[in-house]
Amino acid sequence: MSRPGRDDAPDRLYTVTQGRSSSGPDNPFDLVTLVVAECGPRPGMQSEHTAILRLTEAPTAVVEIAAELRLPVSITKILLADLHAAGRVSARHPYTAAVPDPDILEQVLVGLRNL
């Protein structure tokens, strides 16, 4: 018995990923990776690839793409890896602030105490 509102058909996910269960070891995508389309969709593309390219006209996180497509994140990563390998999307990791060197912070603290 199927749960309402869910597409539990494993054959659909198998078809979408062409039977693959992982996106490969050099996959640059994690949940917060920002994906940006490098080109528009082309005729004959898989519908999920077309949807991804439209969603990523502006930087969009992988988790947001998965939510919009209503697909598991693992499946979304496989589709993104396909597009990345073809040069249709680029992956950008969010900016993380540089962590200061603990030795410098300790020297500043000692200097402040000496004042």
N, C-alpha and C positions, 0 to 999 in steps of 0.2 A: 504494500500500500504506500502510495506517495504522499508526502507531506504537502499541504497546500502552500502555494507561493514559492516552491523550490523546484528547480530543474535538477533532479538527482540522476538524470540519465548519464551514466558514465560513457556511453558511446558518443555523446555529443562532445564531451571534453576530449575524448580520444581522437575524434575527428578534427577538432579545432587545433590540436597540437600535433597532428599527424603521427600519433602514437608515442610521442616523446613524453618522458616523465620528469625530465630535468632540463635546464637550459644550458648546461655545460659548466666546466670549472672556471672559465674566465668571464663569467657573468658579472657585469659591473653594476647590477641592480640590487638594491635593498629596498626596504619599505619607504624610506624617505628620499631616495634618489629622485632628483628632478629630471624629467624627461622633456625634451624639446624636439619638435618635428623639424627636420631639415628640408622637407619637401612636402607637397600635398599628395593626397591619394591619387592613384592611377586606376584607370579602368581595368577590371579583371583581378583586382586585389581581393584577398580574403576580407569578408565584411568586418571582422574584428580588427584587422590591420588598418582598414579604412577608418574605423571608429577611433582607434588609438591616435592616428595622425590628426584627426580633427580635434580630439581632446587636447592634444599637446601643441597646439599652435602657440600657446603660452606655456611657460614651465609648469609642469604638473607632476606631483609626487606619484610614485608607483602605486601606493595604497589608494589614492584617489582614483586612479585609472581603473584599478580592480573593482572599486565600489561602483563606479559609473557603468562598467561593463557587466557588473553582477557576475563576475568570475572569481574563482579562488586566486589568491596572490601568486601561487606557484604557476598556474596556467598563464597568468598575465605576464610573469617574468619570461616564460618561454616565448610568448608572442613578441615581447619587447626585444628579446635577444635576436629573434629573426630580423626585426626591423633594424636593429643596431648593426648586425652583420651586413645588411644591405646598404648601410649608410643613410637610412631614411630618418633615424632619430639619433640624438646624442644624449649622453647621460652626464648630468652635472650633480655633484654632491653638494649639499647645503654648506654654506660657509660656517666654519667653526672657528671661534675665537682662539687665538694662540694662547697657550698656557705659559705664563711667565716662568722663568727658571727659578726653582726654589732657593738656590744659592743667592740669587740677586735679591729676592724678597727678604731673605734672612739678613743680608747686608743692609738693606734699607731699614729694617726693624732695629738693628743694632745702631745705625746712624741716628734714628729718631730717639732712641733711648739715651744716646749720648748728648742730645740737645738739652 
